[in-house]
Amino acid sequence: MTVRLTASDFDGIILDLDGVVTDTAAVHEAAWRRLFGGFFQYRRGRGGEALRPFSHEDYLAYVDGRSRYEAAQAFLASRKIKVPLGIANDPTHRETICGLANRKDAYFVELVAARGLRVYEGTVRLVAHLQRRGLQAAVVSGSRHCRMVLAAAGLSALFPVRVDGVDAERLGLAGKPEPAMILEAADRLGVRPDRAILVEDAEPGMVAGRKGGFGLVIGVDRAGGDLLRTHGSDVVVADLREVELDGQVMPSPTGAALGLADPLGRPEAETAR
């Protein structure tokens, strides 16, 4: 479907990083699957019962949009596994919530270095054109590696304002479905939530957008399901290519035009390393 936006109706746009700007969601999911696969195998070797493996549905239900500590705790609780919470700087070999989450974090960094990152060119196109109309843009991520991901994808210049897992920990911001992080992003942009567009790709983000009173919540549903339509989005698109701005279909930008380190006038399937 085509969604028509009038730039003058809004002052800013806030986008979730994982799954909206870059395909880091797939890398995060792979890191969690590696973590829990190894953890379950270790417990089974110590005489524990066989457990249902970590799945894509688990990622959406317990992980997406949460900090890594909250995600690890939520998923293990879903399997009725109890381990101590530990402390934030627990080493990766320690069998605590924090130790396991830190191990996942290390896996994520390894996978980004090995795989590179896919950039969603339709998102870059929309943000660039909104900025040309005078709108401010921010990116939000529960990950502590938002800065690294933007740099790896060549998008640091496009998103000078970001709120990430480092900020959440430092400021005590609750993760989604609470709106604290996206409200912090709106505050840093200097825009009222009701004059801002929020773009999310998962249920917790939809709920956060409604709680935060955002003027327009766009759901990006790349899988083609109907889940986002029932959790607070105003409109749902398969990709932000489907957004028409001020009655015009937006041409694809080049990296030089956007001031990016890496040109984006390339096939979308290509990765940035």
MARFIDREN-122696 format. One record per residue (C-alpha): residue in three letters; x, z, y. Coordinates in nm, 4 decimals, padded with zeros to 6 digits, m for minus. Example, Ala and Ser with C-alpha at 12.3 -4.5 7.8 and 13.67 -1.06 7.14 Angstrom:
+------+----------+----------+----------+
| resn |        u |        w |        v |
+------+----------+----------+----------+
|  ALA |  01.2300 |  00.7800 | m00.4500 |
|  SER |  01.3670 |  00.7140 | m00.1060 |
+------+----------+----------+----------+
//
This chain:
+------+----------+----------+----------+
| resn |        u |        w |        v |
+------+----------+----------+----------+
|  MET |  00.0000 |  00.0000 |  00.0000 |
|  THR |  00.1011 | m00.0444 |  00.3640 |
|  VAL |  00.1127 |  00.2588 |  00.5937 |
|  ARG |  00.0994 |  00.1871 |  00.9664 |
|  LEU |  00.2751 |  00.4236 |  01.2061 |
|  THR |  00.2718 |  00.4332 |  01.5844 |
|  ALA |  00.6015 |  00.5797 |  01.7034 |
|  SER |  00.4492 |  00.7290 |  02.0196 |
|  ASP |  00.2300 |  00.9578 |  01.8050 |
|  PHE |  00.5358 |  01.1548 |  01.6902 |
|  ASP |  00.8566 |  01.3082 |  01.8241 |
|  GLY |  01.0581 |  01.3498 |  01.5044 |
|  ILE |  01.0895 |  01.2831 |  01.1325 |
|  ILE |  01.2184 |  01.5207 |  00.8642 |
|  LEU |  01.3085 |  01.3885 |  00.5217 |
|  ASP |  01.3926 |  01.5503 |  00.1917 |
|  LEU |  01.7349 |  01.4285 |  00.0774 |
|  ASP |  01.6992 |  01.4163 | m00.2990 |
|  GLY |  01.4777 |  01.1289 | m00.4079 |
|  VAL |  01.3831 |  01.0204 | m00.0548 |
|  VAL |  01.7137 |  00.9314 |  00.1131 |
|  THR |  01.9448 |  00.9128 | m00.1885 |
|  ASP |  01.8940 |  00.9181 | m00.5620 |
|  THR |  02.0673 |  01.2537 | m00.5920 |
|  ALA |  01.7619 |  01.3863 | m00.7737 |
|  ALA |  01.8712 |  01.1930 | m01.0824 |
|  VAL |  02.2218 |  01.3392 | m01.0566 |
|  HIS |  02.0883 |  01.6935 | m01.0098 |
|  GLU |  01.8592 |  01.6480 | m01.3105 |
|  ALA |  02.1487 |  01.5229 | m01.5241 |
|  ALA |  02.3582 |  01.8252 | m01.4229 |
|  TRP |  02.0769 |  02.0670 | m01.5138 |
|  ARG |  02.0217 |  01.8901 | m01.8468 |
|  ARG |  02.3914 |  01.9210 | m01.9273 |
|  LEU |  02.3881 |  02.2899 | m01.8321 |
|  PHE |  02.0855 |  02.3925 | m02.0358 |
|  GLY |  02.1775 |  02.1697 | m02.3291 |
|  GLY |  02.5087 |  02.3502 | m02.3611 |
|  PHE |  02.3548 |  02.6905 | m02.2967 |
|  PHE |  02.0871 |  02.6455 | m02.5628 |
|  GLN |  02.3453 |  02.5233 | m02.8129 |
|  TYR |  02.5595 |  02.8292 | m02.7405 |
|  ARG |  02.2638 |  03.0660 | m02.7938 |
|  ARG |  02.1675 |  02.8878 | m03.1148 |
|  GLY |  02.5238 |  02.9312 | m03.2416 |
|  ARG |  02.4884 |  03.3059 | m03.1859 |
|  GLY |  02.1797 |  03.3190 | m03.4063 |
|  GLY |  01.9163 |  03.2429 | m03.1455 |
|  GLU |  01.6076 |  03.0330 | m03.2050 |
|  ALA |  01.5871 |  02.6593 | m03.1371 |
|  LEU |  01.4440 |  02.5969 | m02.7915 |
|  ARG |  01.2671 |  02.2957 | m02.6452 |
|  PRO |  01.5263 |  02.0953 | m02.4458 |
|  PHE |  01.5204 |  02.0692 | m02.0685 |
|  SER |  01.2999 |  01.7740 | m01.9680 |
|  HIS |  01.2083 |  01.5674 | m01.6635 |
|  GLU |  00.8809 |  01.7615 | m01.6470 |
|  ASP |  01.0822 |  02.0859 | m01.6358 |
|  TYR |  01.2895 |  01.9465 | m01.3515 |
|  LEU |  00.9779 |  01.8726 | m01.1467 |
|  ALA |  00.8065 |  02.2015 | m01.2298 |
|  TYR |  01.0908 |  02.4522 | m01.2010 |
|  VAL |  01.3874 |  02.2939 | m01.0242 |
|  ASP |  01.3045 |  02.0313 | m00.7630 |
|  GLY |  01.3047 |  02.1747 | m00.4104 |
|  ARG |  01.4373 |  02.5180 | m00.5093 |
|  SER |  01.7796 |  02.6714 | m00.4632 |
|  ARG |  01.9938 |  02.6547 | m00.7760 |
|  TYR |  01.9569 |  03.0298 | m00.8360 |
|  GLU |  01.5785 |  03.0191 | m00.8016 |
|  ALA |  01.5664 |  02.7096 | m01.0225 |
|  ALA |  01.7781 |  02.8606 | m01.3006 |
|  GLN |  01.5685 |  03.1760 | m01.2993 |
|  ALA |  01.2371 |  02.9879 | m01.2979 |
|  PHE |  01.3315 |  02.7574 | m01.5843 |
|  LEU |  01.4737 |  03.0316 | m01.8059 |
|  ALA |  01.1618 |  03.2406 | m01.7434 |
|  SER |  00.9524 |  02.9450 | m01.8619 |
|  ARG |  01.1408 |  02.9658 | m02.1943 |
|  LYS |  01.1118 |  03.3469 | m02.1974 |
|  ILE |  01.4887 |  03.3879 | m02.1693 |
|  LYS |  01.6207 |  03.6918 | m01.9857 |
|  VAL |  01.9736 |  03.7067 | m01.8505 |
|  PRO |  02.1123 |  03.9265 | m01.5719 |
|  LEU |  02.0925 |  03.7938 | m01.2166 |
|  GLY |  02.4596 |  03.8521 | m01.1426 |
|  ILE |  02.6128 |  03.7892 | m00.8019 |
|  ALA |  02.6549 |  03.4715 | m00.5972 |
|  ASN |  03.0248 |  03.4262 | m00.6729 |
|  ASP |  02.9975 |  03.4776 | m01.0499 |
|  PRO |  03.2404 |  03.2450 | m01.2322 |
|  THR |  03.0910 |  02.9487 | m01.4145 |
|  HIS |  03.1570 |  03.0934 | m01.7613 |
|  ARG |  02.9551 |  03.4108 | m01.6960 |
|  GLU |  02.6151 |  03.4330 | m01.8680 |
|  THR |  02.4135 |  03.5317 | m01.5624 |
|  ILE |  02.1628 |  03.3437 | m01.3497 |
|  CYS |  02.4282 |  03.2992 | m01.0817 |
|  GLY |  02.7014 |  03.2053 | m01.3277 |
|  LEU |  02.4834 |  02.9406 | m01.4928 |
|  ALA |  02.3688 |  02.8027 | m01.1582 |
|  ASN |  02.7288 |  02.7825 | m01.0395 |
|  ARG |  02.8203 |  02.5954 | m01.3575 |
|  LYS |  02.5447 |  02.3450 | m01.2828 |
|  ASP |  02.6860 |  02.3105 | m00.9322 |
|  ALA |  03.0261 |  02.2177 | m01.0742 |
|  TYR |  02.8652 |  01.9612 | m01.3060 |
|  PHE |  02.6850 |  01.8062 | m01.0072 |
|  VAL |  03.0092 |  01.7601 | m00.8124 |
|  GLU |  03.1714 |  01.6006 | m01.1192 |
|  LEU |  02.8812 |  01.3595 | m01.1658 |
|  VAL |  02.8756 |  01.2518 | m00.8008 |
|  ALA |  03.2479 |  01.1749 | m00.8206 |
|  ALA |  03.1988 |  00.9786 | m01.1433 |
|  ARG |  02.8749 |  00.7935 | m01.0635 |
|  GLY |  02.8566 |  00.7539 | m00.6881 |
|  LEU |  02.5179 |  00.7646 | m00.5163 |
|  ARG |  02.2355 |  00.5200 | m00.4745 |
|  VAL |  02.0915 |  00.4928 | m00.1214 |
|  TYR |  01.7269 |  00.4009 | m00.0637 |
|  GLU |  01.7597 |  00.1241 |  00.1931 |
|  GLY |  01.3896 |  00.1372 |  00.2867 |
|  THR |  01.4375 |  00.4960 |  00.4039 |
|  VAL |  01.7449 |  00.4086 |  00.6108 |
|  ARG |  01.5555 |  00.1207 |  00.7693 |
|  LEU |  01.2623 |  00.3391 |  00.8747 |
|  VAL |  01.4777 |  00.6205 |  01.0123 |
|  ALA |  01.6947 |  00.3811 |  01.2111 |
|  HIS |  01.3947 |  00.2164 |  01.3743 |
|  LEU |  01.2250 |  00.5454 |  01.4524 |
|  GLN |  01.5448 |  00.6639 |  01.6177 |
|  ARG |  01.5487 |  00.3485 |  01.8281 |
|  ARG |  01.1974 |  00.4418 |  01.9428 |
|  GLY |  01.3333 |  00.7789 |  02.0555 |
|  LEU |  01.2363 |  00.9961 |  01.7563 |
|  GLN |  01.4774 |  01.2595 |  01.6290 |
|  ALA |  01.5631 |  01.2703 |  01.2569 |
|  ALA |  01.6715 |  01.5491 |  01.0227 |
|  VAL |  01.7374 |  01.5761 |  00.6516 |
|  VAL |  01.6588 |  01.8817 |  00.4372 |
|  SER |  01.7975 |  01.9756 |  00.0966 |
|  GLY |  01.8052 |  02.2897 | m00.1136 |
|  SER |  02.1531 |  02.1845 | m00.2299 |
|  ARG |  02.4711 |  02.3301 | m00.0827 |
|  HIS |  02.6242 |  01.9829 | m00.1058 |
|  CYS |  02.4107 |  01.8017 |  00.1497 |
|  ARG |  02.7097 |  01.7317 |  00.3760 |
|  MET |  02.9116 |  01.5951 |  00.0822 |
|  VAL |  02.6242 |  01.3753 | m00.0358 |
|  LEU |  02.5640 |  01.2261 |  00.3099 |
|  ALA |  02.9347 |  01.1540 |  00.3459 |
|  ALA |  02.9551 |  00.9965 | m00.0014 |
|  ALA |  02.6552 |  00.7772 |  00.0813 |
|  GLY |  02.7910 |  00.6789 |  00.4248 |
|  LEU |  02.4941 |  00.8362 |  00.6047 |
|  SER |  02.6484 |  01.1206 |  00.8037 |
|  ALA |  02.5978 |  00.9395 |  01.1363 |
|  LEU |  02.2314 |  00.8702 |  01.0607 |
|  PHE |  02.1508 |  01.2390 |  01.0032 |
|  PRO |  02.3450 |  01.4585 |  01.2478 |
|  VAL |  02.0823 |  01.7316 |  01.1962 |
|  ARG |  02.0480 |  01.8806 |  00.8486 |
|  VAL |  01.9250 |  02.2018 |  00.6883 |
|  ASP |  02.0660 |  02.2693 |  00.3436 |
|  GLY |  02.1348 |  02.5349 |  00.0843 |
|  VAL |  02.4205 |  02.6771 |  00.2892 |
|  ASP |  02.1834 |  02.7324 |  00.5823 |
|  ALA |  01.9156 |  02.8754 |  00.3551 |
|  GLU |  02.1564 |  03.1351 |  00.2182 |
|  ARG |  02.3042 |  03.2218 |  00.5586 |
|  LEU |  01.9660 |  03.2496 |  00.7349 |
|  GLY |  01.7628 |  03.3896 |  00.4429 |
|  LEU |  01.5290 |  03.0891 |  00.4357 |
|  ALA |  01.2895 |  03.0749 |  00.1412 |
|  GLY |  01.2889 |  02.7524 | m00.0583 |
|  LYS |  00.9917 |  02.5241 | m00.1081 |
|  PRO |  00.6962 |  02.5530 | m00.1475 |
|  GLU |  00.7512 |  02.7830 |  00.1518 |
|  PRO |  00.7999 |  02.5846 |  00.4749 |
|  ALA |  01.0918 |  02.7865 |  00.6150 |
|  MET |  01.3571 |  02.5147 |  00.5728 |
|  ILE |  01.1530 |  02.2286 |  00.7134 |
|  LEU |  01.0386 |  02.4465 |  01.0037 |
|  GLU |  01.4026 |  02.5279 |  01.0739 |
|  ALA |  01.4746 |  02.1543 |  01.0791 |
|  ALA |  01.1909 |  02.0950 |  01.3265 |
|  ASP |  01.3242 |  02.3739 |  01.5464 |
|  ARG |  01.6744 |  02.2229 |  01.5461 |
|  LEU |  01.5262 |  01.8880 |  01.6444 |
|  GLY |  01.3306 |  02.0533 |  01.9233 |
|  VAL |  00.9973 |  01.9145 |  01.8014 |
|  ARG |  00.6670 |  02.0817 |  01.7151 |
|  PRO |  00.5684 |  02.0466 |  01.3498 |
|  ASP |  00.2360 |  01.8891 |  01.4451 |
|  ARG |  00.4316 |  01.6146 |  01.6243 |
|  ALA |  00.6637 |  01.5532 |  01.3294 |
|  ILE |  00.6523 |  01.3346 |  01.0191 |
|  LEU |  00.7577 |  01.4960 |  00.6914 |
|  VAL |  00.8646 |  01.2813 |  00.3960 |
|  GLU |  00.8822 |  01.4443 |  00.0513 |
|  ASP |  00.8839 |  01.3310 | m00.3091 |
|  ALA |  00.7717 |  01.6392 | m00.5034 |
|  GLU |  00.4857 |  01.8852 | m00.5172 |
|  PRO |  00.6683 |  02.1840 | m00.3597 |
|  GLY |  00.7557 |  01.9738 | m00.0559 |
|  MET |  00.3961 |  01.8568 | m00.0172 |
|  VAL |  00.2729 |  02.2145 | m00.0216 |
|  ALA |  00.5415 |  02.3204 |  00.2268 |
|  GLY |  00.4379 |  02.0432 |  00.4637 |
|  ARG |  00.0771 |  02.1537 |  00.4647 |
|  LYS |  00.1719 |  02.5184 |  00.5102 |
|  GLY |  00.4019 |  02.4225 |  00.7971 |
|  GLY |  00.1328 |  02.2276 |  00.9816 |
|  PHE |  00.3175 |  01.8962 |  00.9962 |
|  GLY |  00.1431 |  01.6108 |  01.1729 |
|  LEU |  00.1887 |  01.3598 |  00.8914 |
|  VAL |  00.3072 |  01.4221 |  00.5361 |
|  ILE |  00.4202 |  01.1117 |  00.3500 |
|  GLY |  00.4694 |  01.1367 | m00.0242 |
|  VAL |  00.7206 |  00.9046 | m00.1891 |
|  ASP |  00.6140 |  00.8478 | m00.5485 |
|  ARG |  00.8733 |  00.6230 | m00.7087 |
|  ALA |  00.7351 |  00.6921 | m01.0576 |
|  GLY |  00.3920 |  00.5496 | m00.9754 |
|  GLY |  00.1895 |  00.8597 | m01.0697 |
|  ASP | m00.0870 |  01.0365 | m00.8808 |
|  LEU |  00.0555 |  01.3906 | m00.8607 |
|  LEU |  00.1523 |  01.3781 | m00.4930 |
|  ARG | m00.1966 |  01.2691 | m00.3869 |
|  THR | m00.3364 |  01.6059 | m00.4899 |
|  HIS | m00.0790 |  01.8362 | m00.3295 |
|  GLY | m00.1012 |  01.7888 |  00.0433 |
|  SER |  00.0298 |  01.4426 |  00.1248 |
|  ASP | m00.1663 |  01.2398 |  00.3782 |
|  VAL | m00.0451 |  00.9108 |  00.2333 |
|  VAL |  00.1604 |  00.8134 | m00.0718 |
|  VAL |  00.3955 |  00.5155 | m00.0957 |
|  ALA |  00.6257 |  00.3898 | m00.3676 |
|  ASP |  00.9042 |  00.3385 | m00.1127 |
|  LEU |  00.9366 |  00.3672 |  00.2648 |
|  ARG |  00.9627 | m00.0114 |  00.2771 |
|  GLU |  00.5827 |  00.0094 |  00.2769 |
|  VAL |  00.5736 |  00.1748 |  00.6207 |
|  GLU |  00.4967 | m00.0615 |  00.9094 |
|  LEU |  00.6084 |  00.0636 |  01.2504 |
|  ASP |  00.4147 | m00.0323 |  01.5643 |
|  GLY |  00.2604 | m00.3282 |  01.3859 |
|  GLN |  00.5929 | m00.4782 |  01.2837 |
|  VAL |  00.7662 | m00.5160 |  00.9515 |
|  MET |  01.1143 | m00.3788 |  01.0084 |
|  PRO |  01.4180 | m00.5995 |  00.9395 |
|  SER |  01.6904 | m00.4621 |  00.7186 |
|  PRO |  01.9644 | m00.2981 |  00.9288 |
|  THR |  02.3360 | m00.3430 |  00.8843 |
|  GLY |  02.5828 | m00.0596 |  00.8683 |
|  ALA |  02.7460 | m00.1683 |  01.1934 |
|  ALA |  02.4119 | m00.1677 |  01.3761 |
|  LEU |  02.3406 |  00.1873 |  01.2587 |
|  GLY |  02.6891 |  00.3214 |  01.3234 |
|  LEU |  02.7333 |  00.3995 |  00.9541 |
|  ALA |  03.0616 |  00.4198 |  00.7682 |
|  ASP |  02.9279 |  00.2034 |  00.4872 |
|  PRO |  02.7206 | m00.1127 |  00.5503 |
|  LEU |  02.3738 | m00.1076 |  00.3973 |
|  GLY |  02.3000 | m00.4771 |  00.4158 |
|  ARG |  02.3596 | m00.4980 |  00.0413 |
|  PRO |  02.1483 | m00.4907 | m00.2772 |
|  GLU |  01.9829 | m00.1506 | m00.3098 |
|  ALA |  02.1016 | m00.1031 | m00.6658 |
|  GLU |  02.4657 | m00.0930 | m00.5516 |
|  THR |  02.6142 |  00.2539 | m00.5262 |
|  ALA |  02.8199 |  00.4162 | m00.2544 |
|  ARG |  03.1205 |  00.6051 | m00.3852 |
+------+----------+----------+----------+
//
